Amino acid sequence: MKEAEEVGEHTLKRSLGPVNLVALGIGAIIGAGLFVRTADAIAQRAGPSVVLAFVVAGIGCAFAGLCYAEFASMIPVAGSAYTYSYATMGEFIAWIIGWDLVLEYAVGAATVSIAWSQYANRVLDWFGWRIPYAWSHSPFEHDPGGVHGIMNIPAVFILLLLTLLLIRGTKESAFVNGIIVVIKVSIVMLVIGIGWSYMNPANHTPLIPAATTYTPPHDFPHSYGGIMGILGAAGIVFFAYIGFDAVSTAAQETRNPKRTMPIGILGSLVFCTILYILFSYVLSGVATVEDFRTAGKEASVAFAISKYMVGYEWLSKSVTVAILAGFSSVILVMLLGQSRVFYSMSRDGLVPKIFSDVHPRYRTPYKSNMLFFIFTGLFAAFIPEEIVGDMTSIGTLFAFILVCVGVWILRVRSPQLERAFRVPAAPIVCTLGIIVCGAMIFGLGWPTWMRLIVWLLIGFIFYFGYGKSHSRIDAPHPTEMPEGIKMTRDGLL
């Protein structure tokens, strides 16, 4: 097979190895999800059975991760699920996935930057400093004293800083991300190690609470406990796994991608799954469900440590630092992933050419990075933080299902294509991936389904209004694809 190795000033620079990719995956995976969504799932959905929810989510990600690894080794170009769907199911499905990934990357990055702003203020409090409420919140928010926000400056600051880092180069971004990964993984392991001796067996009894209905403040009632509680919690904590697929967006900047992409995807996924199960088991054993409901999802982990692990207040503060670092690396990888997906979509003509313009010196899609900074910056500065984690989860689960379907389709249509990595027992693995991810979507509930449908309808307007008429489907594909693979309106030939 011909290696998809582009050269020239208009292409992306290959500078990442397997260690970089595993760190990139861990950097995206361990972040807001582990510290915030775990406590949220314990309080609202599953109680101590959150451990089983992480197992379910991890299994779903494992099936999808195997499919990603096969695709990434066979089609090692930028674009992730978008490119894979284009090659197997055609342009329209690819557009749906590309648009869907905006939920995961751009909207996700903006939302995490708002949370970053809140935690940054918490750290500044330790030193007697604080950014005024008006300049750290949106105009639609106000504090109990009636002070209204004007603009969230810290959120815009972190987005700008990380955007400039991405423009400077992927290798430099990966180096900074690697440092952050070491810091936050070390703190997570400290919480597990120290917290193990503070667990109360009563908090794990029963492990699976009886099925009831719980109505959280300002939200719809939903299942708590039982099987539906576990599935709902799996859909919530699935947000904590989002990131391993972002590894595949860096395929065109990876040395020997056929070998290193599977290592990066599966390596980061296995490492984080083990860490997640241990962390959720310790956290649900240290504090009660009521603790997580009353503390508030943002402060709950630090609250649990302060209340039950006496003498480890420094660890509580370390968790806050880890959360801040985790948010930073998540934003970094999300911005990287979004610009690379639109880089591929632009090369295919589905979005304007400006998204694929490459910096002559740094060989990064700098204009795309800046445009997404403006988009995410406006969102972060002037829109209040909403609970978009569920929407991000459903968008990503939908993409995972289509990747599993795509591997199966390609095995049937083009069994002769060379695959450096092959999904073992593909029909079974693909089917199980579809079923598990579908079950998690089902557990998220109808309000989240409706939000996804509305978002997709907006995407259809963009596609039929611009993308379809500007598509390069009949022109030679600008990215040199592996031999035997051609993009078509209906899928691979």
DODOPA-664054 format. One record per residue (C-alpha): z, x negated, y; residue number from 1; chain; residue in one letter. Coordinates in Angstrom, 3 decimals. Layout:
ATOM         pz         px         py     i   ch   aa
ATOM          Z          X          Y   NUM    A    A
...
//
This chain:
ATOM         pz         px         py     i   ch   aa
ATOM      0.000      0.000      0.000     1    A    M
ATOM     -0.737     -1.140      3.464     2    A    K
ATOM      2.364     -1.958      5.476     3    A    E
ATOM      2.771      0.118      8.615     4    A    A
ATOM      3.248     -2.885     10.835     5    A    E
ATOM      2.046     -2.433     14.358     6    A    E
ATOM      1.679     -5.290     16.787     7    A    V
ATOM      0.858     -5.436     20.467     8    A    G
ATOM      2.363     -4.675     23.825     9    A    E
ATOM      2.200     -0.900     23.369    10    A    H
ATOM      4.225     -0.809     20.173    11    A    T
ATOM      7.919     -1.015     19.350    12    A    L
ATOM      9.536     -4.347     18.513    13    A    K
ATOM     10.741     -4.930     14.932    14    A    R
ATOM     14.187     -6.514     15.208    15    A    S
ATOM     16.584     -4.635     12.885    16    A    L
ATOM     17.791     -5.698      9.441    17    A    G
ATOM     19.804     -3.826      6.750    18    A    P
ATOM     23.209     -4.687      8.270    19    A    V
ATOM     22.024     -3.401     11.664    20    A    N
ATOM     20.844     -0.157     10.068    21    A    L
ATOM     24.066      0.463      8.117    22    A    V
ATOM     26.062     -0.187     11.316    23    A    A
ATOM     23.689      2.086     13.242    24    A    L
ATOM     24.301      4.860     10.726    25    A    G
ATOM     28.083      4.387     10.733    26    A    I
ATOM     27.997      4.253     14.545    27    A    G
ATOM     26.354      7.661     14.708    28    A    A
ATOM     28.314      9.259     11.865    29    A    I
ATOM     31.888      8.256     12.739    30    A    I
ATOM     32.539      9.753     16.140    31    A    G
ATOM     33.357     13.137     17.593    32    A    A
ATOM     32.954     14.822     14.231    33    A    G
ATOM     35.663     12.923     12.368    34    A    L
ATOM     38.378     13.242     14.999    35    A    F
ATOM     37.561     16.618     16.547    36    A    V
ATOM     35.692     18.686     13.959    37    A    R
ATOM     38.105     17.826     11.128    38    A    T
ATOM     41.038     19.313     13.026    39    A    A
ATOM     38.874     22.283     14.040    40    A    D
ATOM     37.958     22.976     10.395    41    A    A
ATOM     41.604     22.746      9.279    42    A    I
ATOM     42.757     25.158     11.978    43    A    A
ATOM     39.991     27.746     11.808    44    A    Q
ATOM     38.380     27.700      8.389    45    A    R
ATOM     39.909     25.925      5.436    46    A    A
ATOM     43.403     24.508      5.975    47    A    G
ATOM     44.021     21.663      3.487    48    A    P
ATOM     40.870     22.597      1.526    49    A    S
ATOM     38.992     20.809      4.316    50    A    V
ATOM     38.960     17.930      1.799    51    A    V
ATOM     36.719     20.031     -0.459    52    A    L
ATOM     34.594     20.962      2.563    53    A    A
ATOM     33.932     17.259      3.176    54    A    F
ATOM     32.970     16.884     -0.481    55    A    V
ATOM     30.500     19.815     -0.199    56    A    V
ATOM     29.037     18.467      3.043    57    A    A
ATOM     28.851     14.966      1.560    58    A    G
ATOM     27.000     16.247     -1.518    59    A    I
ATOM     24.508     18.099      0.684    60    A    G
ATOM     23.986     14.963      2.764    61    A    C
ATOM     23.618     12.833     -0.389    62    A    A
ATOM     20.764     15.007     -1.654    63    A    F
ATOM     19.108     15.009      1.760    64    A    A
ATOM     19.800     11.275      2.179    65    A    G
ATOM     17.962     10.454     -1.055    66    A    L
ATOM     14.972     12.450      0.197    67    A    C
ATOM     15.114     10.703      3.581    68    A    Y
ATOM     15.226      7.341      1.815    69    A    A
ATOM     12.066      8.104     -0.208    70    A    E
ATOM     10.203      9.260      2.883    71    A    F
ATOM     11.427      6.339      5.006    72    A    A
ATOM     10.287      3.817      2.375    73    A    S
ATOM      6.881      5.533      2.050    74    A    M
ATOM      6.192      6.402      5.721    75    A    I
ATOM      8.072      3.684      7.636    76    A    P
ATOM      7.186      4.799     11.165    77    A    V
ATOM      9.218      6.270     14.020    78    A    A
ATOM      9.820     10.000     14.050    79    A    G
ATOM     12.207     10.758     11.177    80    A    S
ATOM     11.995     14.305      9.807    81    A    A
ATOM      9.266     15.145     12.329    82    A    Y
ATOM      6.835     12.586     10.879    83    A    T
ATOM      7.730     13.461      7.280    84    A    Y
ATOM      7.142     17.172      7.902    85    A    S
ATOM      3.839     16.425      9.635    86    A    Y
ATOM      2.635     14.468      6.613    87    A    A
ATOM      3.596     17.139      4.096    88    A    T
ATOM      3.656     20.570      5.722    89    A    M
ATOM      1.393     20.237      8.735    90    A    G
ATOM      1.571     20.211     12.492    91    A    E
ATOM      3.270     23.549     13.160    92    A    F
ATOM      6.234     22.878     10.848    93    A    I
ATOM      6.438     19.357     12.294    94    A    A
ATOM      6.665     20.826     15.794    95    A    W
ATOM      9.497     23.119     14.674    96    A    I
ATOM     11.398     20.113     13.309    97    A    I
ATOM     10.700     17.964     16.379    98    A    G
ATOM     11.924     20.750     18.651    99    A    W
ATOM     14.852     21.391     16.333   100    A    D
ATOM     15.917     17.741     16.601   101    A    L
ATOM     16.366     18.168     20.367   102    A    V
ATOM     19.461     20.182     19.421   103    A    L
ATOM     20.767     17.312     17.340   104    A    E
ATOM     19.982     14.459     19.697   105    A    Y
ATOM     19.524     15.394     23.372   106    A    A
ATOM     21.795     18.451     23.592   107    A    V
ATOM     24.275     16.709     21.305   108    A    G
ATOM     24.327     13.575     23.481   109    A    A
ATOM     24.911     15.630     26.635   110    A    A
ATOM     27.740     17.575     25.023   111    A    T
ATOM     29.428     14.458     23.649   112    A    V
ATOM     29.181     12.812     27.092   113    A    S
ATOM     31.203     15.714     28.559   114    A    I
ATOM     33.878     15.135     25.915   115    A    A
ATOM     33.701     11.383     26.695   116    A    W
ATOM     34.537     12.196     30.309   117    A    S
ATOM     37.687     14.082     29.295   118    A    Q
ATOM     38.933     11.269     27.065   119    A    Y
ATOM     38.104      8.641     29.705   120    A    A
ATOM     40.421     10.487     32.103   121    A    N
ATOM     43.097     10.497     29.420   122    A    R
ATOM     42.887      6.701     29.124   123    A    V
ATOM     42.950      6.292     32.924   124    A    L
ATOM     46.168      8.360     32.953   125    A    D
ATOM     47.912      5.554     31.089   126    A    W
ATOM     47.362      3.312     34.118   127    A    F
ATOM     48.267      5.937     36.697   128    A    G
ATOM     44.651      6.618     37.678   129    A    W
ATOM     42.629      9.791     37.364   130    A    R
ATOM     39.221     11.009     38.440   131    A    I
ATOM     39.760     14.223     40.456   132    A    P
ATOM     39.097     17.499     38.641   133    A    Y
ATOM     36.252     18.383     41.022   134    A    A
ATOM     34.323     15.222     40.085   135    A    W
ATOM     34.918     15.376     36.327   136    A    S
ATOM     33.987     19.030     35.680   137    A    H
ATOM     31.030     21.348     36.231   138    A    S
ATOM     30.831     23.903     39.087   139    A    P
ATOM     31.448     26.681     36.531   140    A    F
ATOM     34.905     25.391     35.604   141    A    E
ATOM     38.232     25.586     37.409   142    A    H
ATOM     41.771     24.470     36.641   143    A    D
ATOM     44.863     26.776     36.573   144    A    P
ATOM     45.434     25.993     40.257   145    A    G
ATOM     42.026     27.354     41.211   146    A    G
ATOM     40.345     23.988     41.925   147    A    V
ATOM     36.657     24.238     41.016   148    A    H
ATOM     34.563     21.459     39.602   149    A    G
ATOM     31.584     20.058     41.513   150    A    I
ATOM     29.958     17.539     39.204   151    A    M
ATOM     30.915     15.611     36.058   152    A    N
ATOM     30.365     12.060     37.268   153    A    I
ATOM     31.912     10.162     34.280   154    A    P
ATOM     29.583     11.984     31.855   155    A    A
ATOM     26.535     11.013     33.904   156    A    V
ATOM     27.847      7.435     34.164   157    A    F
ATOM     28.116      6.895     30.395   158    A    I
ATOM     24.677      8.443     29.829   159    A    L
ATOM     23.128      6.122     32.442   160    A    L
ATOM     24.906      3.038     31.104   161    A    L
ATOM     23.788      3.649     27.513   162    A    L
ATOM     20.246      4.591     28.606   163    A    T
ATOM     19.900      1.263     30.425   164    A    L
ATOM     21.191     -0.532     27.331   165    A    L
ATOM     18.547      1.211     25.195   166    A    L
ATOM     15.804      0.285     27.655   167    A    I
ATOM     16.928     -3.342     27.530   168    A    R
ATOM     16.284     -3.451     23.773   169    A    G
ATOM     17.109     -1.944     20.399   170    A    T
ATOM     18.555     -5.198     19.051   171    A    K
ATOM     20.975     -5.477     21.983   172    A    E
ATOM     21.930     -1.825     21.554   173    A    S
ATOM     22.538     -2.411     17.848   174    A    A
ATOM     24.793     -5.406     18.652   175    A    F
ATOM     26.971     -3.360     21.021   176    A    V
ATOM     27.032     -0.529     18.499   177    A    N
ATOM     28.187     -2.980     15.801   178    A    G
ATOM     31.214     -4.014     17.893   179    A    I
ATOM     32.154     -0.365     18.465   180    A    I
ATOM     31.807      0.354     14.736   181    A    V
ATOM     34.283     -2.398     13.822   182    A    V
ATOM     36.838     -1.062     16.346   183    A    I
ATOM     36.746      2.593     15.315   184    A    K
ATOM     36.535      1.978     11.542   185    A    V
ATOM     39.587     -0.287     11.808   186    A    S
ATOM     41.556      2.443     13.583   187    A    I
ATOM     40.490      5.123     11.075   188    A    V
ATOM     41.670      2.891      8.228   189    A    M
ATOM     44.989      2.336     10.017   190    A    L
ATOM     45.502      6.106     10.289   191    A    V
ATOM     44.783      6.482      6.564   192    A    I
ATOM     46.980      3.553      5.521   193    A    G
ATOM     49.997      4.350      7.703   194    A    I
ATOM     49.685      8.136      7.473   195    A    G
ATOM     49.676      8.154      3.664   196    A    W
ATOM     53.460      7.716      3.521   197    A    S
ATOM     54.030     10.504      6.094   198    A    Y
ATOM     52.236     13.254      4.152   199    A    M
ATOM     54.237     16.365      3.255   200    A    N
ATOM     53.211     17.819     -0.154   201    A    P
ATOM     54.034     21.317      1.165   202    A    A
ATOM     51.113     21.051      3.569   203    A    N
ATOM     48.755     20.768      0.580   204    A    H
ATOM     50.244     23.789     -1.206   205    A    T
ATOM     48.171     25.720     -1.958   206    A    P
ATOM     45.213     23.396     -1.567   207    A    L
ATOM     42.875     26.396     -1.180   208    A    I
ATOM     44.529     29.096      0.997   209    A    P
ATOM     43.999     32.755      0.099   210    A    A
ATOM     40.906     34.293      1.671   211    A    A
ATOM     41.673     36.056      4.981   212    A    T
ATOM     40.025     36.636      8.366   213    A    T
ATOM     40.858     34.484     11.385   214    A    Y
ATOM     39.876     35.243     14.991   215    A    T
ATOM     40.005     32.151     17.221   216    A    P
ATOM     40.356     32.524     21.018   217    A    P
ATOM     37.060     33.456     22.744   218    A    H
ATOM     35.093     33.597     19.492   219    A    D
ATOM     34.046     35.933     16.680   220    A    F
ATOM     36.278     36.619     13.656   221    A    P
ATOM     35.304     34.715     10.524   222    A    H
ATOM     36.502     33.850      7.044   223    A    S
ATOM     39.529     31.612      6.550   224    A    Y
ATOM     40.473     30.214      3.155   225    A    G
ATOM     38.822     30.872     -0.178   226    A    G
ATOM     35.247     29.884     -1.007   227    A    I
ATOM     33.771     31.219      2.257   228    A    M
ATOM     36.375     29.276      4.205   229    A    G
ATOM     35.349     26.068      2.442   230    A    I
ATOM     31.642     26.747      3.067   231    A    L
ATOM     32.317     27.577      6.714   232    A    G
ATOM     34.398     24.401      7.078   233    A    A
ATOM     31.626     22.412      5.382   234    A    A
ATOM     29.205     23.728      8.006   235    A    G
ATOM     31.626     22.692     10.755   236    A    I
ATOM     32.427     19.205      9.431   237    A    V
ATOM     28.752     18.689      8.672   238    A    F
ATOM     28.563     17.799     12.368   239    A    F
ATOM     30.628     14.776     11.395   240    A    A
ATOM     27.838     13.558      9.101   241    A    Y
ATOM     25.060     13.877     11.637   242    A    I
ATOM     23.750     10.423     12.338   243    A    G
ATOM     22.579      8.958      9.036   244    A    F
ATOM     19.194     10.608      9.600   245    A    D
ATOM     19.005      8.864     12.993   246    A    A
ATOM     18.643      5.611     11.038   247    A    V
ATOM     15.174      6.777      9.980   248    A    S
ATOM     14.070      7.170     13.610   249    A    T
ATOM     14.309      3.369     13.967   250    A    A
ATOM     11.874      2.699     11.093   251    A    A
ATOM      9.229      1.217     13.385   252    A    Q
ATOM     11.763     -1.257     14.785   253    A    E
ATOM     12.956     -2.420     11.351   254    A    T
ATOM     11.980     -5.546      9.462   255    A    R
ATOM     10.700     -4.729      5.947   256    A    N
ATOM     11.444     -0.989      6.357   257    A    P
ATOM     10.493     -0.070      2.780   258    A    K
ATOM     13.489     -2.012      1.506   259    A    R
ATOM     15.938     -1.773      4.398   260    A    T
ATOM     15.589      1.928      5.315   261    A    M
ATOM     17.058      3.224      2.006   262    A    P
ATOM     19.874      0.665      2.299   263    A    I
ATOM     20.665      1.785      5.857   264    A    G
ATOM     20.550      5.513      5.108   265    A    I
ATOM     22.408      5.584      1.800   266    A    L
ATOM     24.791      2.727      2.623   267    A    G
ATOM     26.118      4.336      5.808   268    A    S
ATOM     26.342      7.736      4.103   269    A    L
ATOM     28.368      6.516      1.092   270    A    V
ATOM     30.752      4.474      3.246   271    A    F
ATOM     31.456      7.344      5.652   272    A    C
ATOM     31.848      9.988      2.932   273    A    T
ATOM     34.644      8.000      1.258   274    A    I
ATOM     36.336      7.406      4.612   275    A    L
ATOM     36.036     11.088      5.595   276    A    Y
ATOM     37.601     12.420      2.391   277    A    I
ATOM     40.561     10.051      2.703   278    A    L
ATOM     41.026     10.771      6.428   279    A    F
ATOM     40.925     14.577      6.019   280    A    S
ATOM     43.342     14.418      3.070   281    A    Y
ATOM     45.874     12.384      5.072   282    A    V
ATOM     45.478     14.416      8.267   283    A    L
ATOM     45.917     17.792      6.532   284    A    S
ATOM     48.969     16.395      4.694   285    A    G
ATOM     50.712     15.012      7.775   286    A    V
ATOM     50.594     18.161      9.972   287    A    A
ATOM     50.527     21.913      9.369   288    A    T
ATOM     47.670     24.323     10.045   289    A    V
ATOM     49.683     25.844     12.902   290    A    E
ATOM     50.005     22.400     14.506   291    A    D
ATOM     46.239     22.121     14.682   292    A    F
ATOM     45.888     25.649     16.042   293    A    R
ATOM     48.423     25.187     18.832   294    A    T
ATOM     47.638     21.583     19.839   295    A    A
ATOM     44.025     22.264     20.762   296    A    G
ATOM     41.151     20.667     18.942   297    A    K
ATOM     40.764     17.759     21.367   298    A    E
ATOM     44.349     16.487     21.193   299    A    A
ATOM     45.248     17.558     17.676   300    A    S
ATOM     44.860     14.236     15.843   301    A    V
ATOM     46.833     12.306     18.458   302    A    A
ATOM     49.354     15.185     18.567   303    A    F
ATOM     49.874     15.083     14.799   304    A    A
ATOM     50.527     11.346     14.896   305    A    I
ATOM     52.949     11.616     17.849   306    A    S
ATOM     54.898     14.519     16.284   307    A    K
ATOM     55.228     13.387     12.673   308    A    Y
ATOM     54.658      9.610     12.594   309    A    M
ATOM     57.637      8.542     14.689   310    A    V
ATOM     57.386      5.007     16.022   311    A    G
ATOM     53.622      4.953     15.941   312    A    Y
ATOM     52.863      6.197     19.446   313    A    E
ATOM     50.633      3.122     19.814   314    A    W
ATOM     48.533      4.462     16.941   315    A    L
ATOM     48.161      7.771     18.768   316    A    S
ATOM     46.793      5.891     21.775   317    A    K
ATOM     44.587      3.806     19.493   318    A    S
ATOM     43.071      7.021     18.132   319    A    V
ATOM     42.231      8.046     21.684   320    A    T
ATOM     40.508      4.686     22.213   321    A    V
ATOM     38.694      5.105     18.879   322    A    A
ATOM     37.531      8.569     19.921   323    A    I
ATOM     36.237      7.180     23.229   324    A    L
ATOM     34.444      4.358     21.426   325    A    A
ATOM     33.179      6.799     18.819   326    A    G
ATOM     31.742      9.086     21.467   327    A    F
ATOM     29.996      6.096     23.077   328    A    S
ATOM     28.248      4.997     19.895   329    A    S
ATOM     27.297      8.590     19.009   330    A    V
ATOM     25.685      9.059     22.425   331    A    I
ATOM     23.883      5.720     22.026   332    A    L
ATOM     22.363      6.594     18.658   333    A    V
ATOM     21.538     10.167     19.709   334    A    M
ATOM     19.635      8.935     22.770   335    A    L
ATOM     17.862      6.364     20.579   336    A    L
ATOM     16.904      9.002     18.011   337    A    G
ATOM     15.653     11.532     20.580   338    A    Q
ATOM     13.390      9.077     22.385   339    A    S
ATOM     11.900      7.856     19.070   340    A    R
ATOM     11.155     11.389     17.848   341    A    V
ATOM      9.389     12.245     21.112   342    A    F
ATOM      7.641      8.842     20.980   343    A    Y
ATOM      5.965      9.978     17.755   344    A    S
ATOM      5.301     13.501     19.040   345    A    M
ATOM      3.700     12.041     22.156   346    A    S
ATOM      1.464      9.748     20.096   347    A    R
ATOM      0.319     12.895     18.280   348    A    D
ATOM     -0.397     14.684     21.578   349    A    G
ATOM      2.216     17.416     21.107   350    A    L
ATOM      4.208     16.318     24.168   351    A    V
ATOM      2.914     14.425     27.258   352    A    P
ATOM      1.834     10.775     26.952   353    A    K
ATOM      4.653      9.553     29.197   354    A    I
ATOM      7.067      9.849     26.243   355    A    F
ATOM      5.189      7.113     24.344   356    A    S
ATOM      4.744      4.595     27.184   357    A    D
ATOM      6.295      1.301     26.058   358    A    V
ATOM      7.888     -1.239     28.418   359    A    H
ATOM      5.606     -4.321     28.640   360    A    P
ATOM      8.522     -6.752     28.275   361    A    R
ATOM     11.256     -4.977     26.281   362    A    Y
ATOM      8.840     -2.916     24.128   363    A    R
ATOM     11.032      0.175     24.234   364    A    T
ATOM      9.958      3.717     25.272   365    A    P
ATOM     11.620      3.283     28.669   366    A    Y
ATOM     10.044      6.275     30.433   367    A    K
ATOM     11.137      8.557     27.603   368    A    S
ATOM     14.642      7.113     27.844   369    A    N
ATOM     14.777      7.804     31.582   370    A    M
ATOM     13.413     11.345     31.251   371    A    L
ATOM     16.014     12.171     28.635   372    A    F
ATOM     18.685     10.636     30.850   373    A    F
ATOM     17.663     13.081     33.610   374    A    I
ATOM     17.707     16.011     31.158   375    A    F
ATOM     21.013     15.125     29.521   376    A    T
ATOM     22.508     14.029     32.841   377    A    G
ATOM     21.787     17.384     34.506   378    A    L
ATOM     23.240     19.192     31.502   379    A    F
ATOM     26.361     17.019     31.468   380    A    A
ATOM     26.902     17.083     35.243   381    A    A
ATOM     26.552     20.789     35.960   382    A    F
ATOM     27.015     22.743     32.697   383    A    I
ATOM     30.483     23.330     31.223   384    A    P
ATOM     31.180     22.094     27.721   385    A    E
ATOM     30.286     24.758     25.170   386    A    E
ATOM     30.900     24.796     21.460   387    A    I
ATOM     27.453     23.594     20.419   388    A    V
ATOM     28.634     21.724     17.346   389    A    G
ATOM     27.771     24.654     15.091   390    A    D
ATOM     24.328     24.967     16.676   391    A    M
ATOM     23.736     21.245     16.253   392    A    T
ATOM     24.827     21.527     12.615   393    A    S
ATOM     22.509     24.427     11.816   394    A    I
ATOM     19.568     22.658     13.454   395    A    G
ATOM     20.161     19.540     11.406   396    A    T
ATOM     20.752     21.467      8.164   397    A    L
ATOM     17.438     23.243      8.738   398    A    F
ATOM     15.720     19.859      9.164   399    A    A
ATOM     17.367     18.556      5.980   400    A    F
ATOM     16.109     21.532      3.987   401    A    I
ATOM     12.537     20.888      5.133   402    A    L
ATOM     12.819     17.179      4.244   403    A    V
ATOM     13.945     18.136      0.714   404    A    C
ATOM     11.028     20.585      0.484   405    A    V
ATOM      8.661     17.904      1.786   406    A    G
ATOM      9.565     15.363     -0.901   407    A    V
ATOM      8.934     17.969     -3.598   408    A    W
ATOM      5.587     18.991     -2.064   409    A    I
ATOM      4.464     15.372     -1.808   410    A    L
ATOM      5.398     14.644     -5.431   411    A    R
ATOM      3.161     17.549     -6.517   412    A    V
ATOM      0.270     16.995     -4.085   413    A    R
ATOM      0.078     13.214     -4.097   414    A    S
ATOM      1.897     11.728     -7.099   415    A    P
ATOM     -0.281      8.603     -6.876   416    A    Q
ATOM      1.190      7.405     -3.555   417    A    L
ATOM      3.268      4.251     -3.754   418    A    E
ATOM      6.982      4.851     -3.219   419    A    R
ATOM      9.234      1.821     -2.727   420    A    A
ATOM     12.210      4.120     -3.332   421    A    F
ATOM     12.019      7.211     -5.553   422    A    R
ATOM     14.461     10.126     -5.601   423    A    V
ATOM     15.837     10.297     -9.161   424    A    P
ATOM     15.179     13.662    -10.875   425    A    A
ATOM     13.379     14.795     -7.716   426    A    A
ATOM     12.908     18.511     -8.558   427    A    P
ATOM     16.622     18.887     -9.357   428    A    I
ATOM     17.866     16.801     -6.410   429    A    V
ATOM     15.526     18.528     -3.934   430    A    C
ATOM     16.489     21.982     -5.205   431    A    T
ATOM     20.221     21.211     -5.042   432    A    L
ATOM     19.788     19.780     -1.534   433    A    G
ATOM     18.111     23.001     -0.406   434    A    I
ATOM     20.805     25.171     -2.038   435    A    I
ATOM     23.802     23.214     -0.697   436    A    V
ATOM     22.417     22.945      2.846   437    A    C
ATOM     21.440     26.629      2.727   438    A    G
ATOM     24.966     27.566      1.647   439    A    A
ATOM     26.424     25.677      4.610   440    A    M
ATOM     24.033     27.507      6.958   441    A    I
ATOM     25.191     30.791      5.420   442    A    F
ATOM     28.814     29.812      6.008   443    A    G
ATOM     28.249     29.224      9.735   444    A    L
ATOM     27.709     32.960     10.365   445    A    G
ATOM     25.211     35.182     12.175   446    A    W
ATOM     25.979     34.190     15.830   447    A    P
ATOM     24.876     30.631     15.044   448    A    T
ATOM     21.775     31.902     13.210   449    A    W
ATOM     20.777     33.926     16.293   450    A    M
ATOM     21.187     30.953     18.636   451    A    R
ATOM     18.878     28.890     16.427   452    A    L
ATOM     16.261     31.661     16.383   453    A    I
ATOM     16.302     31.897     20.207   454    A    V
ATOM     15.929     28.112     20.510   455    A    W
ATOM     12.964     28.130     18.099   456    A    L
ATOM     11.278     30.953     20.034   457    A    L
ATOM     11.475     28.823     23.194   458    A    I
ATOM      9.881     25.989     21.201   459    A    G
ATOM      7.020     28.230     20.076   460    A    F
ATOM      6.198     28.920     23.744   461    A    I
ATOM      5.942     25.170     24.408   462    A    F
ATOM      3.836     24.557     21.306   463    A    Y
ATOM      1.275     27.296     21.902   464    A    F
ATOM      1.294     26.679     25.669   465    A    G
ATOM      0.807     22.890     25.507   466    A    Y
ATOM      1.162     21.123     22.171   467    A    G
ATOM     -1.543     22.827     20.134   468    A    K
ATOM     -4.253     22.401     22.778   469    A    S
ATOM     -3.406     18.720     23.377   470    A    H
ATOM     -2.939     17.765     19.726   471    A    S
ATOM     -4.685     14.624     18.499   472    A    R
ATOM     -5.042     16.149     15.051   473    A    I
ATOM     -8.816     15.516     14.906   474    A    D
ATOM     -8.588     12.008     16.368   475    A    A
ATOM     -7.612      8.855     14.433   476    A    P
ATOM     -3.847      8.765     14.144   477    A    H
ATOM     -2.518      6.219     16.700   478    A    P
ATOM      0.155      4.947     14.321   479    A    T
ATOM     -1.252      3.055     11.363   480    A    E
ATOM     -0.104      5.126      8.405   481    A    M
ATOM      0.253      3.857      4.849   482    A    P
ATOM     -2.901      4.074      2.799   483    A    E
ATOM     -3.596      7.596      1.523   484    A    G
ATOM     -1.587      9.398      4.193   485    A    I
ATOM     -3.319     11.327      6.941   486    A    K
ATOM     -1.918     13.825      9.416   487    A    M
ATOM     -3.614     17.237      9.317   488    A    T
ATOM     -3.056     20.682     10.764   489    A    R
ATOM     -1.942     21.950      7.347   490    A    D
ATOM     -0.262     18.856      5.879   491    A    G
ATOM     -1.159     15.772      3.900   492    A    L
ATOM     -4.632     15.416      2.374   493    A    L
//
